[in-house]
C-alpha cells in the first residue's frame, strides 16, 4: 500500500464499503454503463431498480418516473436538489392508462423499508465533464439504484498541505461550478484523510461539516478505528444511510434563503433512541419516553423536527398528534418557525380556547402552545380532560422548568394517556425526582465538552468588569447579594419588592449607566472579532437608557433596543422582526442590541460573540442567557460574557449540576484564556529563537525585507515544520482575538503582526491549486499595529505580486530569487515555481514533462537526504527553470502549437529511428488535425473508440513512411497523449 491519498485513504474506504455489502466497480469498468462523460446517472441500474421496487407499475409509468427524476426543475442547484430529494423520499407521481382509465400512482426510487432490495454501488475516480467546463474526477461516488447520492473526497494524511478544508473547497466550489449535474442528486458529502473525517451536505458552510463519532448506536465510540472508518461504518451502513436520507435531511427557509441541513451524529443517534423509546412507551401507564439532554446550541429544535419526521414516516405509529409545549412566548415562536420553515403544516394555539379546540381531534396534527395555556377558566376547579387518545406525544422544551408544577399537572389531566418526551439544555439535578417521574431517565445526552470538541458550539469565557470599574458599591451591591441569595430562580416574579428596589436604584444611577455604556463601546470596539454584541439590562427603562447613552459615546457602533411593549418608552419604535433580521445579518451595521428579557432564550445569532450583563440572573435562566454566544460562526474562537452586576458565584452554582470536568468546559475565566494566549505565543516565538525581530517596526524597507526572509528560512526546513508554524500562528491569532481588549493582549500585538506577515509571505509563494483556491472566511478583524498591517509587511518582503497571479518561469522571477539572501528560501521559491509550471504543462505534453517531473523529484530527494548542498540544489533548480524557458523558445523555433509539440515529443522520445525534424513536424501537425476532427469530449466512454483511434493513428504513420516495427512503439504514447489533451486524464 502506498503512503499517499489512494493508499492510505481511498483504497481502505473501498474495502470498508465492500465489507458493508456494496459492489465496487472502477470508473474504467463503469464506462460501458454511461453513454457520455457528462452522464452521472447509471440508467440501466435505475431502470432495473424501479422495476424491482415497483413491480405493479407498467413500463410507461416507470419511464415517466425516470424522466421526472432526471429532469432539471430549477436553474438554482439547491432548489433542484430539494426537488430531487422530495421525489427520492416521497416517490415520483406518474399517470398512465390502464384499460382506458387514467391511473395515478407514486413510483418509489428507493425501497426504504428493505435495504437489500436496492442496488448499492461505489466507484472511484469517476470523471465528469459538462460542456466546455473543466473535467472533474471525484475520488469516490456512492450510488443507490444508479443515482449518485454520495460524493467522498479524500486527502493524503501524510501531506500537510492536503487539508480537509481543501477537500471542502474541491467539492463545494469546483465540483459545484463545473459539474453541477452530479450534485443535483447529492444527499451526502464526505471529506476524509484516514485520521480525520467530516460529513455535511450541499451548500453547507465549512463550519457545518462535522465529525461522526458513533457506529451502531449512541456511545458506540471506537477509539481503535480511524475516524474515516468510524464515519463510513456509522453513516454508510445500508439501514442507517437510508434512515439518514429519509428522516434526517431537511430543507428550510432561513430569512428567505433556502438551506439544506443534515443531522449531526448526536442528533441522529439521539432521535433514533427517542423514537425507539416512544414505540415502547406509547399506550403504557406511565408514558415516559425520557429526557433528551443536549447542550445549548447543539440543535435541539432541529432534533424535535427529526423526531416528529421519523415518527410520522414510520408505519409503527399511525398518525399521532404532537403537542409541543414551551414556557415562553419567544421559545414557542422560535420552535414554531423552525417547524414551519422546514415545511411542516403547524397549528399554533393562541388562546386557552383555541388550544382546547386544537387538542380535541381524532388524529394527526402538530400543535404548538405554551404551558400557561393549560390553566383552568371560569369556575373550573380542575382542568378538564380534552383528549384521551394514546397516540398523543407531548414534547416539552426545557422540561424541568415548569412541567412538574400545577400547570404541568393540568397538562397531564388534559391528555391523560399521552406520552411525554422532555427536552433540556441542562442536566437534571440528582434530587429532581419530579422531572424523572414525569419524563423518565435520560434517553440521550450530548454534553458541553462533547459539543465543543465536535465544533457544534464554541466555548464561553467569563470576564468580570464591575470591580475594575468600581461598580456596585453600597446599596446596589447589598441589593444584588440579597436577591441572589434567595432560593427561587424567578427573581422578578417571586421577589417583587426586592427586585423593584434594585431596579429603581440601577435605573436612577445615571453615572453608573454612563460608565458602563462607555466601557461597552470601548470594549466592543477593541475586540479583534467581527460580529455582534448584546447587552442585558435589568428593566425596559434601563435598556432604553443604555441605548441612548451608548449612542452618545464617541465612535459608538449602531445600537438599538428590543423590549416588550416598546411604545411605552419609545416613539415610533422599529419592529422587532426588522431588528432581528438586521442583527442576524453579519454585514448589517447594527452591531449592538440592548434587551431586558427578550432574545435571552430561543434566539440564535451566530455572529453574536459578546454578552454584557447588568441584570441579576440565576440557574437555568442564567445558563440560557449566556448560551446566546456559543454558536458557531466562521472561525469565531469563543463567546465572551462580560459581568457588570456580579453573577460569578451564581454561575458557579448553576454549573454545580455538571460534573467537574464539564464545569471547567462550560465557563472559562478570561484569565485562563490569557494563559493560553501566552502559551501559544511562546510556541510561535520558539520558531524564531535565532531571529531578532523585537524592533522590526523601526527597520527600513531593505532591512525589514531581509528580516522577513531570514525568519522564513527558519520555518521552511521541512514541510512539516512550515505547516506547524502556519497552524501555530492561526491558533495564536484566535487566542489573541478571544481575550482582546485585555491589557496583556496589547503586549504581543506587534509580535503577532510580524508572525502573520511571515506566514502570509510564505503563503504568497504557494502555487499549489488546492492551497491557492482556499477561501477561508474569517471572523477576525485585520490586525493593525501602529498603522501597519500584515499586507504592508508582505509588500516590503517583495512577494506580494505573486499572490495575485501564478508565478511563471521568467527573468523577473529568477531575478527575485537572486535578490533573496537566504538559500533555503531560494530553494522554496524555485521548488514552488517549478512544481506549478510542470503541473500546468504536463497535461499538454506528457512525454516531455513526465520525465522532467521525475528528474525534479530525484533532485529534491537528493537535497532532502543531504546528498546535495543548498547551493548545489539551487543551481540545479535554476537549470531546470532555464530549460523550461528553452522549451518555450523551442516551440516558437519549430513553429508548432503547444498541442502539436506534445505529439512531436510523443513520437520523438519513443522512437529509435532517425526521423527528420521536418517529418516530425508534419506528423505532429497531421496527428493534431486528425484527432481534433475525430475526437469529441465523450470518446473515452466508448469501448470501441480507443481501438478505432489506434487504427487511424497507424494509418497516418504508415502514410508518412513508417513500417510496422517503426510505428508500433508509438501508438500507445500518442493515444495516451490524446487522452491527456482531449479525454480522460489518467485512465
URGI-V905292 format. One record per backbone hydrogen bond with DSSP energy under -1.0 kcal/mol. NH is the residue of the N-H (numbers start at 0). CO is the residue of the C=O. If there is no record, write none. Layout:
# URGI-V905292
NH/CO + NH/CO
This chain:
# URGI-V905292
7/3 + 8/4 + 9/4 + 10/5 + 12/8 + 13/9 + 14/10 + 15/11 + 16/12 + 17/13 + 18/14 + 19/15 + 20/17 + 21/16 + 22/119 + 24/121 + 26/123 + 32/29 + 33/30 + 41/145 + 42/40 + 45/41 + 46/42 + 47/43 + 48/44 + 49/45 + 50/46 + 51/47 + 52/48 + 53/49 + 56/53 + 61/57 + 62/58 + 63/59 + 64/60 + 65/61 + 66/62 + 67/63 + 68/64 + 69/65 + 79/75 + 80/76 + 81/77 + 82/78 + 83/79 + 84/80 + 85/81 + 86/82 + 87/83 + 88/84 + 89/85 + 90/86 + 91/106 + 93/104 + 95/102 + 97/100 + 100/97 + 102/95 + 104/93 + 106/91 + 111/109 + 116/113 + 117/114 + 120/142 + 121/22 + 122/140 + 124/138 + 125/137 + 127/135 + 128/36 + 132/129 + 135/127 + 139/151 + 140/122 + 141/149 + 142/120 + 143/146 + 144/118 + 146/143 + 148/146 + 149/141 + 150/187 + 151/139 + 152/189 + 154/191 + 158/155 + 161/158 + 162/160 + 166/162 + 167/163 + 168/164 + 169/165 + 170/166 + 171/167 + 172/168 + 173/168 + 174/169 + 175/170 + 176/172 + 177/173 + 178/174 + 181/178 + 183/179 + 185/182 + 186/148 + 187/148 + 188/199 + 189/150 + 190/197 + 191/152 + 192/195 + 194/192 + 197/190 + 198/209 + 199/188 + 203/200 + 207/204 + 208/205 + 209/198 + 214/219 + 219/216 + 220/218 + 224/221 + 227/193 + 229/225 + 230/226 + 231/227 + 232/228 + 233/229 + 234/230 + 235/231 + 240/236 + 241/237 + 242/238 + 243/239 + 244/240 + 245/241 + 246/242 + 247/243 + 249/260 + 251/258 + 253/256 + 256/253 + 258/251 + 260/249 + 262/247 + 267/263 + 268/264 + 269/265 + 270/266 + 271/267 + 272/268 + 273/269 + 274/270 + 275/271 + 276/272 + 277/273 + 278/274 + 279/275 + 280/276 + 281/277 + 283/280 + 288/419 + 289/419 + 290/440 + 291/421 + 292/443 + 293/423 + 294/445 + 297/294 + 302/298 + 303/299 + 304/300 + 305/301 + 306/302 + 307/303 + 308/304 + 309/305 + 310/306 + 311/307 + 312/308 + 320/390 + 321/364 + 322/392 + 323/366 + 324/394 + 325/368 + 331/327 + 332/328 + 333/329 + 334/330 + 335/331 + 336/332 + 337/333 + 338/334 + 339/335 + 340/336 + 341/337 + 342/339 + 343/338 + 346/365 + 348/367 + 354/350 + 355/351 + 356/352 + 357/353 + 358/354 + 359/355 + 360/358 + 363/318 + 366/321 + 367/346 + 368/323 + 370/325 + 372/369 + 373/370 + 379/376 + 385/413 + 386/413 + 392/320 + 393/418 + 394/322 + 395/420 + 396/324 + 398/422 + 400/397 + 402/398 + 404/401 + 408/404 + 409/405 + 410/406 + 411/407 + 412/408 + 413/409 + 414/410 + 417/414 + 418/391 + 419/286 + 420/393 + 421/289 + 422/395 + 423/291 + 431/428 + 432/430 + 435/431 + 436/432 + 437/433 + 438/434 + 439/435 + 442/290 + 443/290 + 445/292 + 450/446 + 451/447 + 452/448 + 453/449 + 455/450 + 456/450 + 457/629 + 460/638 + 461/667 + 462/640 + 464/642 + 468/464 + 469/466 + 470/465 + 475/472 + 477/473 + 478/474 + 479/475 + 480/476 + 481/477 + 482/478 + 483/479 + 484/480 + 485/482 + 490/488 + 493/489 + 494/490 + 498/494 + 499/495 + 500/496 + 501/497 + 502/498 + 503/499 + 504/500 + 505/501 + 506/502 + 507/503 + 508/505 + 509/507 + 512/508 + 513/509 + 514/510 + 515/511 + 516/512 + 517/513 + 518/514 + 519/515 + 520/516 + 521/517 + 522/518 + 523/519 + 524/520 + 525/521 + 526/523 + 529/778 + 531/606 + 532/590 + 533/609 + 534/592 + 535/611 + 536/594 + 542/538 + 543/539 + 544/540 + 545/541 + 546/542 + 547/543 + 548/544 + 549/545 + 550/546 + 552/549 + 555/552 + 559/591 + 561/593 + 567/564 + 568/565 + 569/565 + 578/574 + 579/575 + 580/576 + 581/577 + 582/578 + 583/579 + 587/584 + 590/557 + 591/557 + 592/532 + 593/559 + 594/534 + 599/596 + 607/604 + 608/531 + 609/531 + 610/639 + 611/533 + 612/641 + 613/535 + 621/617 + 622/618 + 623/619 + 624/620 + 625/621 + 626/622 + 627/624 + 628/625 + 629/626 + 635/632 + 638/458 + 639/608 + 640/460 + 641/610 + 642/462 + 643/612 + 650/646 + 651/647 + 652/648 + 653/649 + 654/650 + 655/652 + 657/654 + 662/658 + 663/659 + 665/661 + 666/662 + 667/459 + 669/461 + 671/668 + 672/668 + 673/669 + 674/670 + 675/671 + 676/672 + 677/673 + 678/674 + 679/675 + 680/676 + 681/677 + 682/678 + 683/679 + 684/680 + 685/681 + 686/683 + 687/684 + 690/687 + 695/692 + 697/694 + 698/695 + 703/699 + 704/700 + 705/701 + 706/702 + 707/703 + 708/704 + 709/705 + 710/706 + 711/707 + 712/708 + 714/711 + 721/717 + 722/718 + 723/719 + 724/720 + 725/721 + 726/722 + 727/723 + 728/724 + 729/725 + 730/726 + 731/727 + 732/728 + 733/729 + 734/730 + 735/731 + 736/732 + 737/733 + 738/734 + 739/735 + 741/738 + 744/741 + 747/744 + 751/747 + 752/748 + 753/749 + 754/750 + 755/751 + 756/752 + 757/753 + 758/754 + 759/755 + 760/756 + 761/757 + 762/758 + 763/759 + 764/761 + 765/762 + 771/767 + 772/768 + 773/770 + 780/527 + 784/787 + 787/784 + 792/788 + 793/789 + 794/790 + 795/791 + 796/792 + 797/793 + 798/793 + 801/798 + 802/799 + 813/809 + 814/810 + 815/811 + 816/812 + 817/813 + 818/814 + 825/821 + 826/822 + 827/823 + 828/824 + 829/825 + 830/826 + 831/827 + 832/828 + 833/829 + 834/830 + 835/831 + 836/832 + 837/833 + 838/834 + 839/835 + 840/836 + 841/837 + 844/840 + 848/844 + 849/845 + 851/847 + 852/848 + 853/849 + 854/850 + 855/851 + 856/852 + 857/853 + 858/854 + 859/855 + 860/856 + 861/857 + 862/858 + 863/859 + 864/860 + 865/862 + 866/861 + 872/868 + 873/869 + 874/870 + 875/871 + 876/872 + 877/873 + 878/874 + 879/875 + 880/876 + 881/877 + 882/878 + 883/879 + 884/880 + 885/881 + 886/882 + 887/883 + 888/884 + 889/885 + 890/886 + 891/887 + 892/888 + 893/889 + 895/890 + 900/896 + 901/897 + 902/898 + 903/899 + 904/900 + 905/901 + 906/902 + 907/903 + 908/904 + 909/906 + 919/915 + 920/916 + 921/917 + 922/918 + 923/919 + 924/920 + 925/921 + 926/922 + 927/923 + 928/924 + 929/925 + 930/926 + 931/927 + 932/928 + 933/929 + 934/930 + 938/935 + 940/937 + 941/938 + 944/941 + 947/943 + 948/944 + 949/945 + 950/946 + 951/947 + 952/948 + 953/949 + 954/950 + 955/951 + 956/952 + 957/953 + 958/954 + 959/955 + 960/957 + 961/956 + 966/962 + 967/963 + 969/966 + 973/969 + 974/970 + 975/971 + 976/972 + 977/973 + 978/974 + 979/975 + 980/976 + 981/977 + 982/978 + 986/983
